Amino acid sequence: MNQFDCVVVGGGMVGAASALSLAELGLTVAIIEKSNPAVFSPEQTFDLRVSAISLASEQLLKQLDVWPQLQSWRMCPYKRLGVWEQERSYTEFNAQDINQTHLGHIVENRLIQLSLWQKMHQHNNITIFCPDTLIKLEQNSADVELTLSSKVLRAKVVIGADGANSNVRKLVHIGTTGWDYAQSAMLINVQTEESQQDITWQQFFKTGPLAMLPLPGNYASLVWYHEKDEIKRLSTLSHADLELEISTHFPKRLGKVTVIDKGAFPLTRRHANQYHKGRVLLLGDAAHTINPMAGQGVNLGFKDVKALTHVIATAIGNGESWQQADVLARYQQKRRTDNLLMMTTMDALYLSFGHVSPLAKLARNAGLMMVNKLPNLKNKALAYACGINSD
Ligand SMILES: Cc1cc2nc3c(=O)[nH]c(=O)nc-3n(C[C@H](O)[C@H](O)[C@H](O)COP(=O)(O)OP(=O)(O)OC[C@H]3O[C@@H](n4cnc5c(N)ncnc54)[C@H](O)[C@@H]3O)c2cc1C
């Protein structure tokens, strides 16, 4: 039978989390994904793509019962977050200040996806079509017809979670606003002299920030933002030459490192004009691709999953027809403004640190020092970034 309540296109972190959440509500769900995630073995090197998982995202992953699996594989908690431009403006946020044991965990994207896939395989309400790909999508008043490379499916509702270049978004003609940033980012996995650290930090420069995200053991993920040409040049260097560049440019607190792996990523901003059209909804990067500077990308996607699940669960609880357009529209109302606010805040930060004038620099550093002196404001900002306070 190829008829489902929901078909989720894209089995990345957000698509897999939405499939599981909707299946838990008792809906029949199909998920379509191009490629199977590779199985885990402890000797595998760290994935280059890691995410700073907020407390709110951790809560979702616990609800979906994948957190214990991730803990048994590998992850690294952090308790402190350091931010500065000039040394004198160094500002540190601490989990204790908001009565938490930690601010988040650095987890490899691939492992988050894999843990969710293991659960999907065990769930009676979920059918996985993989490897497969969506080719055509046609909506009518009763349902949606999805043509895959191997078969045709029918769904009451379709979730587009197929990433930044979403085919679902294109097939239903939802436009986007956005641009490519002048910078790129280089992700570098390194072995550190320091043993495992409980801090993640970021120093700002006019060319973009330099960041350190701790990994389990004496490893770390470095993020180097710079103009595209400079990132291209750095990408061509041998590991030994890159180590020299790191020791020249990264803050001294990093200590000596050995490069293990590296990769460059372009930075784009895209925001879908609608998250909802007829029976189709967009979630995660398909709806919003954000500057990764504050590590909010997948955390926003997980907030989308929570919001959609809440909307549908409430409708079912109230005896409403959950697939009706006015019910589905509530998801967009809950999420689009929040995501836009986060994207705009990141851009304001990006533009502000790109200003070279001495006055702008003075204002930025004074701003950071002021935050240090206003614990109330500092703790509110921290709680919001961790996803435990929506104000
Ligand atoms: C340099 C960099 C650093 C980042 N750091 C962080 C961070 O620290 N914290 C954070 O929260 N976020 C971070 N992000 C963002 C984060 O990686 C994304 O927000 C996240 O991966 C989005 O997840 P997703 O499931 O929405 O999309 P994706 O991860 O892109 O998954 C989409 C899935 O859909 C599948 N797919 C696509 N098209 C089709 C099709 N036609 N048919 C079937 N399947 C299809 C793909 O194979 C893929 O598995 C970073 C991004 C970058 C570029």
The ligand as an SDF file (V2000), in Angstrom:
LIG
                    3D

 53 58  0  0  0  0  0  0  0  0999 V2000
   29.8040   25.4000    7.9440 C   0  0  0  0  0  0  0  0  0  0  0  0
   28.4980   25.0470    8.6340 C   0  0  0  0  0  0  0  0  0  0  0  0
   28.4800   24.8720   10.0200 C   0  0  0  0  0  0  0  0  0  0  0  0
   27.2720   24.5930   10.6890 C   0  0  0  0  0  0  0  0  0  0  0  0
   27.2660   24.4810   12.0530 N   0  0  0  0  0  0  0  0  0  0  0  0
   26.1000   24.2970   12.7260 C   0  0  0  0  0  0  0  0  0  0  0  0
   26.0320   24.2160   14.1710 C   0  0  0  0  0  0  0  0  0  0  0  0
   27.0370   24.2870   14.8880 O   0  0  0  0  0  0  0  0  0  0  0  0
   24.7950   24.0470   14.7570 N   0  0  0  0  0  0  0  0  0  0  0  0
   23.6570   23.9580   14.0100 C   0  0  0  0  0  0  0  0  0  0  0  0
   22.5630   23.8430   14.5920 O   0  0  0  0  0  0  0  0  0  0  0  0
   23.6890   24.0060   12.6510 N   0  0  0  0  0  0  0  0  0  0  0  0
   24.8690   24.1780   11.9970 C   0  0  0  0  0  0  0  0  0  0  0  0
   24.8830   24.2380   10.6290 N   0  0  0  0  0  0  0  0  0  0  0  0
   23.6220   24.1000    9.8960 C   0  0  0  0  0  0  0  0  0  0  0  0
   23.1320   22.6400    9.8490 C   0  0  0  0  0  0  0  0  0  0  0  0
   24.1270   21.8130    9.3090 O   0  0  0  0  0  0  0  0  0  0  0  0
   21.8400   22.5750    9.0310 C   0  0  0  0  0  0  0  0  0  0  0  0
   20.9270   23.5070    9.5590 O   0  0  0  0  0  0  0  0  0  0  0  0
   21.2170   21.1740    9.0950 C   0  0  0  0  0  0  0  0  0  0  0  0
   22.0590   20.2090    8.4990 O   0  0  0  0  0  0  0  0  0  0  0  0
   19.8700   21.1600    8.3690 C   0  0  0  0  0  0  0  0  0  0  0  0
   19.2720   19.8790    8.4960 O   0  0  0  0  0  0  0  0  0  0  0  0
   18.1150   19.4390    7.4880 P   0  0  0  0  0  0  0  0  0  0  0  0
   17.7350   18.0520    7.9230 O   0  0  0  0  0  0  0  0  0  0  0  0
   17.0710   20.5000    7.4300 O   0  0  0  0  0  0  0  0  0  0  0  0
   18.7950   19.4250    6.0410 O   0  0  0  0  0  0  0  0  0  0  0  0
   19.9660   18.5230    5.4590 P   0  0  0  0  0  0  0  0  0  0  0  0
   20.9500   18.1770    6.5280 O   0  0  0  0  0  0  0  0  0  0  0  0
   20.4980   19.2530    4.2660 O   0  0  0  0  0  0  0  0  0  0  0  0
   19.2340   17.1760    5.0120 O   0  0  0  0  0  0  0  0  0  0  0  0
   18.4380   17.0860    3.8370 C   0  0  0  0  0  0  0  0  0  0  0  0
   18.3260   15.6230    3.4300 C   0  0  0  0  0  0  0  0  0  0  0  0
   17.4430   15.5290    2.3040 O   0  0  0  0  0  0  0  0  0  0  0  0
   17.9690   14.5990    1.3610 C   0  0  0  0  0  0  0  0  0  0  0  0
   17.4240   14.9790    0.0460 N   0  0  0  0  0  0  0  0  0  0  0  0
   17.6140   16.1320   -0.6340 C   0  0  0  0  0  0  0  0  0  0  0  0
   16.9060   16.1390   -1.7840 N   0  0  0  0  0  0  0  0  0  0  0  0
   16.2360   14.9600   -1.8500 C   0  0  0  0  0  0  0  0  0  0  0  0
   15.3450   14.3690   -2.8020 C   0  0  0  0  0  0  0  0  0  0  0  0
   14.9740   15.0070   -3.9180 N   0  0  0  0  0  0  0  0  0  0  0  0
   14.8430   13.1230   -2.5490 N   0  0  0  0  0  0  0  0  0  0  0  0
   15.2020   12.4670   -1.4190 C   0  0  0  0  0  0  0  0  0  0  0  0
   16.0560   12.9810   -0.4860 N   0  0  0  0  0  0  0  0  0  0  0  0
   16.5620   14.2050   -0.6920 C   0  0  0  0  0  0  0  0  0  0  0  0
   19.4860   14.7650    1.4870 C   0  0  0  0  0  0  0  0  0  0  0  0
   20.1680   13.6020    1.0400 O   0  0  0  0  0  0  0  0  0  0  0  0
   19.6410   14.9960    3.0090 C   0  0  0  0  0  0  0  0  0  0  0  0
   19.8250   13.7860    3.7150 O   0  0  0  0  0  0  0  0  0  0  0  0
   26.0670   24.4940    9.9360 C   0  0  0  0  0  0  0  0  0  0  0  0
   26.0990   24.6290    8.5300 C   0  0  0  0  0  0  0  0  0  0  0  0
   27.3060   24.9140    7.8890 C   0  0  0  0  0  0  0  0  0  0  0  0
   27.3150   25.0860    6.3770 C   0  0  0  0  0  0  0  0  0  0  0  0
  1  2  1  0
  2  3  1  0
  2 52  2  0
  3  4  2  0
  4  5  1  0
  4 50  1  0
  5  6  2  0
  6  7  1  0
  6 13  1  0
  7  8  2  0
  7  9  1  0
  9 10  1  0
 10 11  2  0
 10 12  1  0
 12 13  2  0
 13 14  1  0
 14 15  1  0
 14 50  1  0
 15 16  1  0
 16 17  1  0
 16 18  1  0
 18 19  1  0
 18 20  1  0
 20 21  1  0
 20 22  1  0
 22 23  1  0
 23 24  1  0
 24 25  2  0
 24 26  1  0
 24 27  1  0
 27 28  1  0
 28 29  2  0
 28 30  1  0
 28 31  1  0
 31 32  1  0
 32 33  1  0
 33 34  1  0
 33 48  1  0
 34 35  1  0
 35 36  1  0
 35 46  1  0
 36 37  1  0
 36 45  1  0
 37 38  2  0
 38 39  1  0
 39 40  1  0
 39 45  2  0
 40 41  1  0
 40 42  2  0
 42 43  1  0
 43 44  2  0
 44 45  1  0
 46 47  1  0
 46 48  1  0
 48 49  1  0
 50 51  2  0
 51 52  1  0
 52 53  1  0
M  END
$$$$
